[in-house]
């Protein structure tokens, strides 16, 4: 087993992750997040905060998959629903 290093820095909804292999970033709110890993792979995650349940889709570096596109649309719609619920 090797050593691991990771540091997260938050700027509001933006998170920058620094590790021994590089820098990654993500944008989102609790329950909805999209980002890019340090190796260039894109991902999107939908979760139920506080439950430990989540669903993540991932694509290869430089490749867009249709499931990732669908997941991003779903995440954007959910993020808008959360924002509208918080505004009321």
Legacy VTK file of the C-alpha trace (Angstrom):
# vtk DataFile Version 3.0
C-alpha trace
ASCII
DATASET POLYDATA
POINTS 88 float
0.000 0.000 0.000
1.422 3.378 -1.015
1.165 6.849 0.387
-1.692 9.096 -0.669
-1.944 12.860 -0.768
-4.963 14.996 -1.559
-5.922 18.518 -0.621
-9.256 20.185 -1.422
-9.703 23.946 -1.608
-13.229 25.345 -1.817
-14.245 28.619 -3.446
-18.001 28.628 -2.938
-19.475 25.979 -5.256
-16.063 25.394 -6.919
-13.716 22.772 -5.454
-10.088 22.416 -6.536
-8.458 19.086 -5.645
-4.669 18.906 -5.529
-3.037 15.494 -5.360
0.272 13.879 -6.134
-0.826 13.215 -9.736
-2.105 16.699 -10.521
-4.983 19.129 -10.131
-8.666 18.446 -10.674
-11.726 20.602 -10.227
-15.460 20.341 -9.799
-18.489 22.602 -9.576
-21.697 21.924 -7.740
-23.809 22.006 -4.643
-24.475 19.271 -2.111
-26.070 16.438 -4.054
-25.059 17.602 -7.533
-21.476 17.913 -8.825
-19.676 17.834 -12.197
-15.944 17.997 -12.695
-12.683 16.898 -14.224
-10.136 14.621 -12.555
-6.405 15.276 -12.640
-5.996 12.745 -15.475
-8.531 14.608 -17.649
-11.529 12.315 -17.176
-14.861 14.087 -16.743
-17.426 12.971 -14.206
-20.809 13.895 -12.822
-22.258 12.800 -9.512
-25.791 12.823 -8.186
-26.154 12.010 -4.490
-28.533 12.116 -1.565
-26.590 14.150 1.020
-26.209 12.538 4.405
-27.147 9.050 3.197
-23.928 7.849 1.582
-25.835 7.031 -1.633
-24.564 8.419 -4.923
-24.502 7.742 -8.660
-21.481 8.736 -10.745
-20.905 8.663 -14.496
-17.463 9.111 -16.002
-15.961 9.538 -19.468
-12.446 9.142 -20.827
-10.211 12.152 -21.306
-11.222 13.996 -24.454
-14.250 11.761 -25.022
-17.858 12.769 -24.506
-20.231 9.944 -23.786
-23.976 10.217 -24.229
-24.581 9.024 -20.662
-22.394 11.830 -19.342
-24.350 14.353 -21.410
-27.641 13.021 -20.079
-26.297 13.065 -16.531
-25.165 16.683 -16.933
-28.636 17.698 -18.142
-30.230 15.912 -15.176
-27.761 17.554 -12.787
-28.457 21.019 -14.192
-32.217 20.511 -13.867
-31.823 19.278 -10.290
-29.514 22.179 -9.443
-32.095 24.636 -10.775
-34.806 22.914 -8.732
-32.654 23.224 -5.593
-31.967 26.902 -6.267
-35.652 27.630 -6.875
-36.600 25.769 -3.682
-34.086 27.810 -1.685
-35.306 31.097 -3.153
-38.932 30.492 -2.026
LINES 1 89
88 0 1 2 3 4 5 6 7 8 9 10 11 12 13 14 15 16 17 18 19 20 21 22 23 24 25 26 27 28 29 30 31 32 33 34 35 36 37 38 39 40 41 42 43 44 45 46 47 48 49 50 51 52 53 54 55 56 57 58 59 60 61 62 63 64 65 66 67 68 69 70 71 72 73 74 75 76 77 78 79 80 81 82 83 84 85 86 87
